[in-house]
Amino acid sequence: MGLINLWEEKTTSKTKNENVACQMLVVQFFYGIDNTLLLHQMEDELISELSKHKVGEYHGYDLSTDMGEGYLFIIGDNGELLFNITKPIMEKYYFMDKSLATIRSTSENQNASVSQDIIIHFSKFIKN
């Protein structure tokens, strides 16, 4: 099952009477490291933080075969909250500098999804 199917399943699994938005945080990053140790370290921190706050679910990453570019996928009810909770973790990793975080949301009363883009900067360089 693809992530889009999972997202559609989560949005349609809400009852028809609810006007609840399901939101997905998609983070595009440029990795460029020959192993995934740092990525898995960050992934463990993200999972722990999301579980601690009970705000969403981490749905993994997609990394190109040359390990140059990747995407993280997180789903929850509040995209801004997902971003605010995960941002401090992502900022600690230099490969996340200049990453593009996109919050995509939909609800029962919307015919199309709405997107919001946010640039993540490595915290030692620039404060967001």
C-alpha positions in Angstrom: 0.0 0.0 0.0 1.4 3.4 -1.0 1.6 6.4 1.2 -1.0 8.3 -0.8 -3.4 5.3 -0.4 -2.6 5.3 3.4 -3.3 9.0 3.6 -6.6 8.6 1.6 -7.6 5.7 3.9 -6.9 7.9 7.0 -8.9 10.8 5.6 -11.9 8.7 4.6 -11.9 6.6 7.8 -13.2 9.6 9.7 -16.9 9.6 10.2 -18.9 11.6 7.7 -20.2 13.8 10.5 -16.8 15.0 11.5 -15.0 17.9 9.8 -11.6 16.7 10.9 -8.5 17.4 8.8 -6.0 14.6 8.3 -2.6 16.1 7.6 0.7 14.8 6.3 4.1 16.3 6.9 6.4 15.5 4.0 10.0 16.6 4.3 12.3 16.6 1.3 16.0 16.5 2.2 19.4 16.1 0.5 21.3 13.2 2.2 24.5 12.5 0.3 26.0 10.1 2.9 27.1 6.6 2.0 25.2 4.8 4.8 22.0 5.4 6.7 23.3 5.4 10.2 22.5 9.1 10.8 19.2 8.8 9.1 18.2 5.9 11.3 19.4 7.8 14.4 17.2 10.8 13.5 14.3 8.4 12.7 14.5 6.9 16.2 14.4 10.3 17.8 11.4 11.3 15.6 9.5 8.1 16.5 10.2 8.6 20.2 9.1 12.3 20.2 5.9 11.6 18.2 5.0 8.7 20.6 5.7 10.9 23.7 3.4 13.6 22.5 0.8 11.2 20.8 0.3 13.6 17.9 1.0 11.5 14.8 2.6 8.5 13.2 5.9 8.3 11.5 5.5 6.4 8.2 9.1 6.1 7.2 11.4 7.5 4.5 12.1 7.1 0.9 15.7 7.5 -0.2 17.0 7.6 -3.8 19.3 4.8 -4.8 22.3 7.1 -4.9 21.4 8.3 -1.4 21.4 11.9 -2.5 17.7 12.8 -2.0 15.1 11.6 0.4 11.6 12.2 1.9 10.2 11.7 5.4 6.5 11.0 5.9 4.5 11.8 9.1 0.7 11.7 9.4 -1.5 13.2 12.1 -4.4 15.5 12.8 -2.4 18.7 13.1 0.4 19.4 10.6 1.7 22.5 12.3 2.0 20.6 15.6 3.7 17.7 13.8 6.2 20.2 12.3 6.8 22.0 15.6 7.5 18.8 17.5 9.8 17.3 14.9 11.6 20.5 13.8 14.0 20.7 16.7 15.1 17.1 16.0 15.6 17.6 12.3 17.6 20.8 12.9 20.2 18.8 14.8 21.2 16.9 11.7 23.3 18.8 9.1 21.9 16.8 6.2 18.5 18.4 7.0 19.8 21.9 6.2 17.6 23.6 3.6 15.1 20.8 3.6 11.6 21.5 2.4 8.8 20.6 4.8 5.3 20.5 3.2 2.1 20.2 5.3 -0.7 18.7 3.2 -4.2 18.7 4.7 -7.6 17.6 3.7 -11.0 17.3 5.4 -14.4 15.8 4.6 -15.6 19.2 3.3 -12.7 19.8 1.0 -12.5 18.6 -2.5 -8.8 19.0 -2.8 -5.8 19.0 -0.5 -4.2 22.2 0.7 -0.4 22.5 1.0 1.9 24.8 3.0 5.7 24.8 2.4 8.3 25.6 5.2 12.1 25.6 4.8 14.1 23.9 7.6 17.6 25.4 8.3 20.3 23.6 10.2 20.1 25.3 13.6 23.9 26.1 13.8 23.6 28.2 10.7 20.2 30.0 10.9 17.3 30.1 13.3 13.9 29.7 11.7 
